Amino acid sequence: MTGNKQLIELPHTADRVRTGVPGLDEILGGGLLRHRVALLKGGPGTGKTTLALQMLVNGATQYDEPGLLLTFEQVPSQLFADAAALGWDLKRLHDENRVRVMFIEPDEVLDNPGRQANRLLVNIAELAEDHGARRIVIDSLSHLGSILSKDEARASFIKFMLELKALGLTPIGTAEHLPEAGVSSIDAYLVDTFILLDRQADRRTLEVVKSRGHRHIGGRHPFEINGAGVTVYPHSYPEPADGNAGAAPAPAAPLSSGVEGLDEMLGGGYTPGSTILLAGLSGTFKSVLAAHFLTSGEKGSGLWIGFRESAADLARDFAGHGLAFADAGIEVLEGLPGQDPVQKILAAADELITARGIGRVAIDSLNDLTTGLAGEERAEAVRWFLRRLRARGVTALMTQRLARVTGRNPLSEIDNAELADTIVYLGLVEIESRLEKVISVLKHRGGPAAGDLRSIQATGGGLVVSDRFLGISGVLGGVALGHRKAQIEEIFQPLYFIRDFLKMAGDPGLGAEQRAQMLGNMGTETDRVIGLLGRYFDQPQSAGKEARR
Amino acid sequence: MSPRILAIDDTEHLRTVLRLTLEFKGHQVQLACDGAEALEAARKGPFDLIICDIEMPKVDGVSFVRQYRAEFGPAVPIIMLTAEGDEKIQQARAAGATDAIAKPFEPLHLYETVERHLSRPGAPE
């Protein structure tokens, strides 16, 4: 037997009290349980009162459920002013008896606790009956505790709540969260739904610690308080209803990356509906490559999720690469790294994708999108978003800044590699004392990948992926050893010619004229080799001429 | 009559070396810069053997072989030149190439290969 729990029968078809707070009902699996006690607990300034008030205002304005507000902390005039700042006309709701505010001065209750509680219940009962109230917010339960019997704190709290439930009310209480205070009489054991609010600098989160009798989405969900009150961004979402999540994309013609050479490396292009990660060092054209893809799609089919630049700046930058970003009808969603919760950005993107029929999405960058998120939370948010995109057949491209790649297996150094179907690596290598930008396809599900390393260059007319490098090792570590394919050929071809012609020159059957012609050709080829070596090793060409003099 | 050879490469220097190498053995050499130019040349005159680079702009070596075979049949041996790996050589063979030589090529090896294919049964004298 586990005490109280046995006495509480879980409703099968739970009647829910919808909070109307964006994102919260989703987390609560539909809302609070009717006639059950909910507790909003958090430190000062975490938004407890705002959240509770919002549930009350929404009840009155959206769900035709009048409410009562029992406040010990704020005088009504102050409360009305605070509510007005959030766009709620609490004064009018109060006057219209849709949200009745009951203010109790702390001094008042200190006098005679036991009797105060009873008088309070009588008042509540009257108001509830007169105005058909369905919800009651108690701000705060700590203050309420001071008017309950001290000897039987737990019992009197339970009794008080039972009375409220008997009046047809769903009690929503607030309480200060004092981690050092430990378990109090109004803690999670006595309530049915327990929501913990937290605030670290500008980042607010809430967590459903307990929700007796109904399922909820666990973990900390970011939320913000803006001009319209609280908006919660669930960090995890139900699977898409079409059950298509994670399904392999149907075979379809590859989509051009917008860069011919890269398409060749990808065996045609990106796989439609897949996720592509463009990972690389800073300044290696990751964003430009992403813009190539968006601008090569149908007009109005692209969405750019960026953090560093405005739409105008992007258009200007990409115009410098010959890309008509401004004319491609690309939606630009700007986020503030580390300030906008990732869930908020992704939810906004999700909405745009559905509303506008977006087929191509670029996230620039994954680093900015997930700033300030811990590993699992980050992976979960991104995974959810990618599943949604996949279910809608959207092709997603994410850029990822790498600090540097040090090892022989760059895949192991790229975060979120498992999320992507295709990984394109962009790097810088030193070849022949020059810094070259290089591109390689490290992974390509659903199509052949060349797996080789090519140079990538910016021209006024877009990126160009050209020469293949041959015989190079250590490139992914940033220091390449070796030569370009063309350079190998340039030096060795004349040497082979000279060597074989020297062998033939020894043939006694060779005519004098033919031999002279042959020696002349070998001289030309030798000069060619000297010229090439002089250029590669920065030797003055005259050295050869002097030697021959 | 000396054999007529069509040599195709997009690099000027390599075309020169091919010409010098083959002419030294008394072959008649015609040069082309890419597959498109080579097809034009092939239409104008018959050749006894073709040497063709694989990596070229416009019409590359593999496409050239495919188009040449479709138009002129399997009679004339085509030797590919390539710095690419086996994969490209396999593609070229599948398209109808007869043999392949690695780049940079060694003139003595080229002679040997060319002579071998020219002296095949049925090959022109």
Interface residues (C-beta under 8 A of the other chain):
Chain A: L470 K485 I488 E489 E490 F492 Q493 P494 Y496 F497 R499 D500 F501 K503 M504 Q514 M518 N521 E525 R528
Chain B: T11 H13 L14 V17 L20 T21 F24 A83 K103 P104 F105 E106 P107 L108
